[in-house]
Amino acid sequence: MTETQTISARAAGEGHLGSFRVNRMGFGTMKLTGWPEGKQPTRETAIALLRRAVELGVNHFDTSQFYDREGMNANELLRAALHPYPEDLVLVTKFAGIPPGLTPDGLRQNVEANLRTLGVDRLDVVNLRLGEAVAPAEGSLEQPLTALAKLQEEGLIAHLGISNVTRAQFDQARDLAPIVCVQNAYNVAMREADPLVDACAEAGIAFVPFFPVGGFQPLLAEHLDTVAARHGASVQQIALAWLLARSPSILLIPGTSDPAHLEQNIAAANLRLTEEDLALIG
């Protein structure tokens, strides 16, 4: 990126989360709490970082009530930093198989807790999170997704998504309820979800990769250093640019607790990889 270019999430273009339009460069809040383990920023730094993200054009935030550690809760940070929320801001939360769980009663408790801590009357998007930490696990999602669809009918949720799913679960979910996004582990070095990326693009459903720059594992894809040098960018920025080029259905939510890193991530929205770059990366 040249020094004269403005850093803005808008440079990545727009995508859809159901009825919502968002900039394709968003933000994930997990690292603001240091959840499940790791270094936390101060509360003041976290709030300032969220406000800076909005200044830089971010209008899609990924969060969860269970991003909560040692007095730092992602939903409460969002509310403290940004409420009343900008009109175009979309908050995407998720429910997983941890207390209160994915039973009908547990899901209702999850909805009520997220409504309360975010300070809203309706949740924009709720992802049903299945499987293990990274890998999907086979199994039916009929019971929890049907329960979420009932809560949606009550007006408590605008849209539903699914996370950490197999292709079979993706197909099952679409038979049960309208799905607006899929959130699976995916990056330039971890491409097991390739079929889901393509299926989402074909269906007009957003694909939102978690661990977009490696997560708990370093990026080991070949030639990233070469392409990064060509663009005067970091390997992580090239990894984000590769995802934006991979499919128009992809929306990014890289997270960080460092203000400088935030700007570096969003600056990747300006990068345009060439056909030669993409061929080299493979």
ABEGO torsion letter per residue (X at the ends): XBAABBBBAAAAEBBBBEABBBBABBBBAAAAAGOABEBBBBAAAAAAAAAAAAAAGBABBBBBAABBBGGBBAAAAAAAAAOBBBAABBBBBBBBABOAEABAAAAAAAAAAAAAAAGBABBABBBBBBEBAABBBBEBAAAAAAAAAAAAAAGABABBBBBGBBAAAAAAAAAABBBABBBBBBBAABAAAAAAAAAAAAAGBBBBBBGAAGEABBBABBGAAAAAAAAGBBAAAAAAAAAAAABAABBBBBBBABAAAAAAAAAAAABBBBAAAAAAAX
